[in-house]
Amino acid sequence: MALDLGWTTSFQPLLVASLIVFYVLGVGIYRLYFSPLANIPGPKIAALTSWYNAYHDLWRGGQYVWVVEEMHRKYGPIVRIRPDVVHVNDPTFIDKLYSQSPKHRRERYWTVLQTLQADGSILATKDHDLHRKRRAVLNPYFSQQNVRRLEPVINDTLANLFYRMDGWAKAGAPVRLNIALRAATKDIIQAYAFGEGDKCLEMEDCNTSFFDITAPHPIAHLGTHFFWLAKSLANMPPKIMTALIPKIGLFASFMEALAAQVEEVRRAKDLPEGKTIFHEIMRSDIPESEKQTRRLTDEAMVIVVAGSETTASTLASIMYHLLADRKLYSKLRTELETVMPDRYELPVASKLDGLPFLNALIQEAIRLYPGATHRQDRTCPDEDLVYESPNGKTYVIPAGSAVGMAAPILNRNPDIYDRPDDLIPERYLENPKLLKYQMSFSKGTRQCIGINLAYQELQTFTAGLVRRYNLYDPTLKVQNGPTLELYQTTKANIATYADFITTGAGYGTQGVRVKIRN
Ligand code: HEM
């Protein structure tokens, strides 16, 4: 029997509304004055509600990173950017926050964990110990030594790219370099993860439709701000999803295909040693629960997606700068000639390691064009973090609170980098210590696992392309060999316009386009 308190029906909605108002006021007062983060400087609106963050990420399309940068200009190196998150723009704090020591537990905060609907992957693993176990299985394949063994695969992929470029040159139409480079990086990581299979570079359109669905997009923030919605969408059958939102539906189909590949490896009777990453995972003695198709499909998705878009976008930015600046091009070209006398030979990775200008250029491009633009939010469950501001003030970030740093902000900190918005490779030659402030791959125990692979791809593809092609010279009647020329591409086409977890370029941009002549 319902409880009759004798209230009139018109009084009940009023009571509910008053309770809501009191609750909201209570939460607001707590967040502003009593939260353990209440003493951290920052705008009141950001301390009051995370809708402020959601508005700039979802409505304005990945703009919160720049809002946070502006907050730092106003409030100093430490700011409270959400009711529950602090951001620090001070490179001297990197080592403390992103500790290298496995004894210091550092866990990703849900603002990062929820972006990908991939609970089984290391990227989305919160718990420190489980993350260590999962990462330990993958670590050997991404060591510098093992990545070196991948040299033939990387060079074969470069050769495939050259073959396609010859064809595009004959066809005469401008080429979207970003797509061609995504195809190349995906072919490499896919081969490493699963072995021979369909290659994007062998497809007529270089698998453009796949790259259109994984291309940077504001929807990447949906999981952070509307987790339940993103989760339900991810769990819908691909056919229904494709009918509703084709972009997400196609992604679900991609996940289905990955699951089939994982299943194939799981069922293989013969698991030859060292064949691929996933063959080795199946051979390893990790618990059976860690070898389930669902978990491994999540792992595979993160490895394939994180391993293609990021490196390809940095590579496209390098190529833009080289093709836009004749002096830069010839400086690199001269250095490359010392180890690659024949323009048609493929690079030897070990020789590229010793080229100072090539490596400085790559570092500088990674700094200025980080392939992953999101805030690397962490919590430290066991210890308070103490931040000492340059003005002498000390702030305590209590254990369990979230604190992050974002590469697009840190990497352009004017206290560390002179003319931070300009590409100046020489800064790394003059001051190699700058390397320790490089945040593009993150730092510490959760640093990017693909860092060695990314470097080797960046070295090989930059060297191979620049050594083989001349920069087109309109003053010459006859070019001296095959050439590249930018086509309707300016710096605006590569600028980091937004944070879509990966680099968000300006709306409508086609990235770097080139004309190739044989
Ligand atoms: C220029 C290229 C790349 C950039 C800028 C980049 C950046 C990053 C960053 C910043 C993180 C840390 C994310 C966080 O803590 O919130 C990360 C993690 C990760 N990256 Fe990369 N990445 C690149 C290339 C690659 C490649 C080639 C792979 C290939 C497998 C890869 C696989 C991963 C994985 C699996 C993680 C999760 C690591 C963990 O949780 O322990 N990345 N990456």
Boltz pocket constraint, residues with backbone or C-beta under 6 A from the ligand:
constraints:
  - pocket:
      binder: B
      contacts: [[A, 108], [A, 112], [A, 122], [A, 123], [A, 124], [A, 135], [A, 189], [A, 302], [A, 303], [A, 304], [A, 306], [A, 307], [A, 308], [A, 310], [A, 311], [A, 314], [A, 370], [A, 371], [A, 372], [A, 375], [A, 376], [A, 377], [A, 439], [A, 440], [A, 441], [A, 442], [A, 445], [A, 446], [A, 447], [A, 448], [A, 449], [A, 450], [A, 451], [A, 453], [A, 454]]
      max_distance: 6.0
